[in-house]
Amino acid sequence: MNTSPDQSPQPDLFKDIPRIGLLTLLNDSNFPKYTQQIERIYIAKDAVLIHQDDPAAYVYIVISGQLQAVMTLKNGKEAVVGTINPGEPAGEMQIFTGGQRNTRVNAVCETELLKLKKELFEELAVQSPR
């Protein structure tokens, strides 16, 4: 961390983060612009990151570990509908479509993520359309 009198300390948020997917757009030069919109978080194995029917305010990008998306069907049964690996986002669909989350997302193993505010994800998506 650099802590000169005219600079506030900045956590090394991007240290050791693989530059894949949307993460290729995040770097030290644009860090000050995004610092208030990103949080680095860790969740334990089997922890729920997103609950089905939650509002969509954040997108998560997996740094390490793995998530799975699970949908509760009308008959009450659950179905795994996707796996989310390093470099991939979780919770992005409702940012584009609006509305509530349609799946539960939980950690398959201990997982490290970046938590991005909705507005930042939208900005990055425009910069890197796929």
C-alpha positions in Angstrom: 0.0 0.0 0.0 1.1 3.5 -0.8 0.4 6.0 2.0 2.0 9.4 1.1 0.3 12.5 2.7 -1.5 13.4 -0.5 -2.8 9.9 -1.2 -5.2 7.9 0.8 -4.3 4.2 1.3 -5.7 1.9 -1.4 -6.1 -1.8 -0.8 -4.4 -4.0 -3.3 -7.7 -5.2 -4.6 -6.5 -6.6 -7.9 -3.3 -8.4 -6.6 -3.2 -12.0 -7.7 -6.5 -11.8 -9.6 -6.4 -13.7 -12.9 -7.1 -11.4 -15.9 -9.8 -13.4 -17.7 -13.3 -12.5 -18.9 -14.5 -9.1 -17.6 -11.6 -9.0 -15.3 -9.3 -8.1 -18.2 -10.9 -4.6 -18.0 -9.9 -4.0 -14.3 -6.3 -2.9 -13.7 -4.2 -0.6 -11.5 -4.7 2.4 -13.8 -8.5 2.4 -13.5 -8.6 1.2 -9.9 -9.3 4.7 -8.4 -12.4 5.0 -10.6 -13.8 1.6 -9.4 -12.6 1.4 -5.8 -15.9 2.4 -4.3 -17.9 -0.1 -6.5 -15.9 -3.3 -5.9 -15.5 -5.5 -2.8 -13.4 -8.6 -2.5 -15.3 -11.3 -0.6 -14.9 -14.9 0.5 -17.6 -17.5 1.0 -17.4 -20.9 2.6 -18.3 -24.2 0.9 -22.1 -24.6 0.7 -22.8 -21.0 1.7 -25.5 -19.3 -0.3 -24.4 -16.2 -2.2 -27.6 -15.3 -3.9 -31.1 -16.4 -2.9 -33.8 -17.1 -5.4 -36.2 -14.1 -5.7 -33.7 -11.6 -4.2 -33.5 -8.2 -6.0 -30.5 -7.8 -8.4 -28.2 -5.1 -7.0 -24.8 -6.8 -7.5 -22.9 -9.0 -9.8 -20.2 -11.3 -8.6 -17.1 -12.5 -10.5 -15.4 -15.7 -9.3 -11.7 -15.3 -8.7 -11.1 -18.8 -7.3 -13.4 -21.7 -6.4 -16.7 -22.6 -8.0 -20.4 -21.7 -7.6 -23.5 -23.5 -8.8 -26.8 -22.1 -9.8 -29.8 -24.0 -8.5 -33.4 -23.4 -9.4 -36.4 -24.5 -7.3 -39.0 -25.9 -9.7 -42.8 -25.5 -9.3 -43.0 -29.1 -8.0 -40.6 -28.2 -5.2 -37.6 -30.1 -6.6 -34.3 -28.5 -7.2 -32.3 -28.6 -10.4 -28.7 -27.5 -10.9 -28.9 -25.2 -13.9 -25.3 -24.0 -14.1 -21.7 -24.0 -12.8 -19.8 -20.7 -12.4 -16.0 -20.9 -12.7 -13.1 -18.5 -12.2 -13.4 -15.4 -14.4 -17.2 -15.9 -14.9 -19.9 -13.7 -13.5 -22.8 -14.8 -11.2 -26.1 -12.8 -11.1 -25.6 -10.9 -14.3 -28.8 -12.1 -16.1 -31.2 -10.0 -13.9 -29.0 -7.0 -14.3 -29.7 -7.2 -18.1 -33.3 -8.3 -17.8 -34.4 -6.6 -14.6 -36.5 -8.3 -11.9 -35.6 -10.7 -9.2 -33.1 -13.5 -9.1 -34.5 -16.7 -10.6 -31.9 -19.1 -9.1 -30.1 -19.7 -5.8 -26.3 -19.5 -6.2 -24.1 -21.4 -3.7 -20.5 -22.2 -3.2 -19.3 -25.7 -4.3 -16.1 -25.1 -2.4 -14.5 -22.1 -0.6 -14.8 -19.3 -3.1 -13.2 -15.9 -3.6 -15.2 -13.3 -5.5 -15.4 -9.7 -6.6 -18.7 -8.1 -5.7 -19.5 -5.3 -8.2 -22.3 -2.8 -8.0 -24.9 -3.1 -10.7 -23.8 0.2 -12.3 -20.2 -0.9 -12.6 -21.1 -4.2 -14.2 -23.3 -2.4 -16.8 -20.4 -0.1 -17.6 -17.9 -2.9 -18.0 -20.4 -4.9 -20.1 -20.7 -2.0 -22.5 -16.9 -1.8 -22.8 -16.6 -5.6 -23.5 -19.8 -6.7 -25.3 -19.8 -10.4 -26.2 
